[in-house]
Amino acid sequence: MLMDGEKPGNEQVSLRERKKRLTYQAVSEAAIAMFLERGFDKVSVAEVAAAADISKPTLFRYFPAKEDLVLHRFADHEDEAARVVAARADTESPLDALRRNFLDGLERGDPVTGLCDVPQVLAYQRLLYGTPSLVARLYAYQSRSEAALARALGDRVRDRLAAGQIIAVLRILALENWRRIDAGESADEVYADAVESAELAFVQLRTGLGEQR
């Protein structure tokens, strides 16, 4: 039963959360635009804060490190593998669910799979993979993805081993797709090989890891 004032309070919290997310998005997009124009290392955090009309301390409350301004786009994908595993049908194994999700992503041209030739996405990925500090920070995001997946699998030693291998495979598949597109091929040209590589990868995972239940 709701107490007097509980519903308005919940709505207020929800509004604050939406405002916070909009601020995250606006600051991140402003920063990325500046980084793309001038280069990551040539834009200061103070300049980003000024462009977003917030103070530097406020910016750091939203983004603990400068690199997070770029990698904010990955935030929604940190626990994607874990969510896929948790939401799978009882008759579907974790590997089958992850395989299905990755193949669906390839078909949609999801940037996370690397199979996306939209110019704005390519520019962002060139910024990301061409900046050593961003690549290093990306590994921290992937470590959190690995930990979340391990928990979804059961968080035993075997689950942590499996999660590490699965997240590494997804990263390698996406990077290979991006490298080919960055070299000049279209997403359509790469698609068939990307599917074949994904199928091979999941066969190898299944053969090496066995079925995780």
C-alpha positions as CSV (number, residue, x, y, z in Angstrom):
1,M,0.0,0.0,0.0
2,L,1.3,3.5,-0.9
3,M,1.7,5.9,1.9
4,D,0.6,9.5,1.6
5,G,3.1,11.4,-0.6
6,E,4.9,8.2,-1.7
7,K,3.8,8.3,-5.3
8,P,4.7,12.0,-5.9
9,G,8.1,11.3,-4.3
10,N,8.7,8.4,-6.6
11,E,7.8,10.5,-9.6
12,Q,10.1,13.2,-8.4
13,V,13.0,10.7,-8.2
14,S,12.2,9.5,-11.6
15,L,12.2,13.0,-13.0
16,R,15.6,13.6,-11.4
17,E,16.9,10.4,-12.9
18,R,15.7,11.4,-16.3
19,K,17.3,14.8,-15.9
20,K,20.6,13.2,-14.8
21,R,20.6,10.9,-17.9
22,L,19.9,13.8,-20.2
23,T,22.8,15.7,-18.7
24,Y,25.1,12.8,-19.1
25,Q,24.0,12.5,-22.7
26,A,24.4,16.2,-23.5
27,V,27.8,16.6,-21.9
28,S,29.1,13.4,-23.5
29,E,27.9,14.4,-27.0
30,A,29.3,17.9,-26.6
31,A,32.7,16.5,-25.6
32,I,32.8,13.9,-28.4
33,A,32.0,16.6,-31.0
34,M,35.0,18.6,-29.7
35,F,37.3,15.6,-29.6
36,L,36.4,14.6,-33.1
37,E,37.1,18.2,-34.4
38,R,40.3,18.8,-32.5
39,G,41.6,15.5,-31.1
40,F,41.1,14.0,-27.7
41,D,44.4,15.2,-26.2
42,K,44.0,18.8,-27.5
43,V,40.7,19.4,-25.7
44,S,40.8,20.1,-21.9
45,V,38.1,19.0,-19.4
46,A,37.7,22.7,-18.6
47,E,36.8,23.4,-22.2
48,V,34.2,20.6,-22.2
49,A,32.7,21.9,-19.0
50,A,32.5,25.5,-20.4
51,A,30.8,24.2,-23.6
52,A,28.3,22.2,-21.6
53,D,27.7,25.2,-19.3
54,I,28.6,23.4,-16.1
55,S,31.5,23.7,-13.7
56,K,34.5,21.4,-13.9
57,P,33.8,19.8,-10.4
58,T,30.2,19.1,-11.6
59,L,31.5,17.5,-14.8
60,F,33.8,15.2,-12.7
61,R,30.8,14.2,-10.6
62,Y,29.2,12.9,-13.8
63,F,32.4,11.6,-15.4
64,P,35.2,10.6,-13.0
65,A,37.8,10.6,-15.9
66,K,38.1,12.5,-19.1
67,E,38.0,9.2,-21.0
68,D,34.5,8.5,-19.6
69,L,33.2,11.4,-21.6
70,V,33.8,9.2,-24.7
71,L,33.1,5.8,-23.3
72,H,29.7,6.9,-21.9
73,R,28.3,5.4,-25.0
74,F,29.3,2.0,-23.8
75,A,27.7,2.3,-20.5
76,D,24.4,0.8,-21.6
77,H,26.3,-2.2,-23.0
78,E,28.4,-3.0,-19.9
79,D,25.9,-5.6,-18.6
80,E,24.4,-6.5,-22.0
81,A,25.9,-10.1,-22.0
82,A,24.7,-10.6,-18.4
83,R,21.2,-9.4,-19.3
84,V,21.0,-11.7,-22.3
85,V,22.0,-14.6,-20.1
86,A,19.6,-13.7,-17.4
87,A,16.6,-13.2,-19.8
88,R,17.1,-16.4,-21.8
89,A,14.5,-19.1,-21.9
90,D,14.9,-22.1,-19.6
91,T,15.5,-24.3,-22.7
92,E,18.3,-22.0,-24.1
93,S,21.9,-22.3,-22.9
94,P,23.9,-19.1,-22.1
95,L,26.1,-19.6,-25.1
96,D,23.1,-20.1,-27.4
97,A,21.5,-16.9,-26.0
98,L,24.7,-14.9,-26.5
99,R,25.2,-16.3,-30.0
100,R,21.6,-15.4,-30.9
101,N,22.1,-11.9,-29.5
102,F,25.4,-11.3,-31.4
103,L,24.0,-12.6,-34.7
104,D,20.9,-10.3,-34.2
105,G,23.3,-7.4,-33.7
106,L,25.2,-8.2,-36.9
107,E,21.9,-8.2,-38.8
108,R,20.9,-4.9,-37.4
109,G,24.3,-3.3,-38.0
110,D,24.7,-2.6,-34.2
111,P,27.9,-0.6,-33.7
112,V,28.8,-2.8,-30.7
113,T,29.4,-5.7,-33.2
114,G,31.7,-3.5,-35.3
115,L,29.5,-4.1,-38.3
116,C,28.4,-0.5,-38.9
117,D,29.5,1.8,-41.7
118,V,27.5,4.9,-40.7
119,P,30.0,7.8,-41.1
120,Q,29.4,9.2,-37.6
121,V,29.9,5.8,-36.0
122,L,33.1,5.3,-37.9
123,A,34.4,8.6,-36.8
124,Y,33.7,7.8,-33.2
125,Q,35.4,4.4,-33.5
126,R,38.4,6.0,-35.1
127,L,38.6,8.4,-32.2
128,L,38.2,5.5,-29.7
129,Y,40.7,3.0,-31.2
130,G,43.1,5.7,-32.2
131,T,43.6,7.1,-28.7
132,P,45.7,4.9,-26.4
133,S,44.2,6.3,-23.2
134,L,40.7,5.5,-24.5
135,V,41.6,2.0,-25.4
136,A,43.1,1.5,-22.0
137,R,39.9,2.8,-20.3
138,L,37.8,0.6,-22.6
139,Y,39.4,-2.4,-20.9
140,A,38.0,-1.3,-17.6
141,Y,34.5,-1.2,-19.1
142,Q,35.1,-4.7,-20.5
143,S,36.3,-5.9,-17.1
144,R,33.0,-4.8,-15.6
145,S,31.1,-6.6,-18.5
146,E,33.1,-9.8,-17.6
147,A,32.3,-9.5,-13.9
148,A,28.6,-9.0,-14.6
149,L,28.5,-12.0,-17.0
150,A,30.3,-14.1,-14.4
151,R,27.7,-13.3,-11.8
152,A,24.9,-14.1,-14.3
153,L,26.5,-17.5,-14.9
154,G,26.8,-18.3,-11.2
155,D,30.1,-16.6,-10.2
156,R,31.9,-19.9,-9.6
157,V,35.5,-20.1,-10.8
158,R,34.4,-21.9,-14.0
159,D,31.9,-19.1,-14.6
160,R,34.5,-16.4,-14.2
161,L,36.8,-18.3,-16.6
162,A,33.9,-18.7,-19.1
163,A,33.0,-15.0,-18.8
164,G,36.5,-13.9,-19.5
165,Q,36.7,-16.0,-22.7
166,I,33.3,-14.9,-23.9
167,I,33.8,-11.2,-23.5
168,A,37.2,-11.5,-25.2
169,V,35.6,-13.3,-28.1
170,L,33.0,-10.7,-28.5
171,R,35.6,-7.9,-28.4
172,I,37.8,-9.7,-31.0
173,L,34.9,-10.3,-33.4
174,A,33.8,-6.6,-33.2
175,L,37.3,-5.3,-33.6
176,E,37.9,-7.5,-36.7
177,N,34.6,-6.2,-38.3
178,W,35.5,-2.6,-37.5
179,R,39.0,-3.0,-38.9
180,R,37.7,-4.2,-42.3
181,I,35.1,-1.5,-42.5
182,D,37.7,1.1,-41.5
183,A,39.9,-0.2,-44.3
184,G,37.2,0.6,-46.9
185,E,34.8,-2.3,-47.0
186,S,31.0,-1.8,-46.6
187,A,29.0,-3.4,-43.9
188,D,27.2,-5.4,-46.5
189,E,30.5,-6.7,-47.9
190,V,31.7,-7.8,-44.5
191,Y,28.4,-9.3,-43.2
192,A,28.7,-12.9,-44.5
193,D,32.3,-13.2,-43.2
194,A,31.2,-11.7,-39.9
195,V,28.5,-14.2,-39.5
196,E,30.9,-17.0,-40.4
197,S,33.5,-15.8,-37.9
198,A,30.8,-15.5,-35.2
199,E,29.6,-19.0,-35.8
200,L,33.2,-20.3,-35.6
201,A,33.8,-18.4,-32.4
202,F,30.8,-19.8,-30.6
203,V,31.7,-23.3,-31.8
204,Q,35.1,-22.9,-30.3
205,L,33.7,-21.6,-27.1
206,R,31.2,-24.4,-26.9
207,T,33.9,-27.0,-27.6
208,G,36.4,-25.5,-25.2
209,L,34.0,-24.6,-22.4
210,G,31.2,-27.1,-22.7
211,E,27.6,-26.1,-22.1
212,Q,27.2,-23.7,-19.1
213,R,23.9,-24.3,-17.2
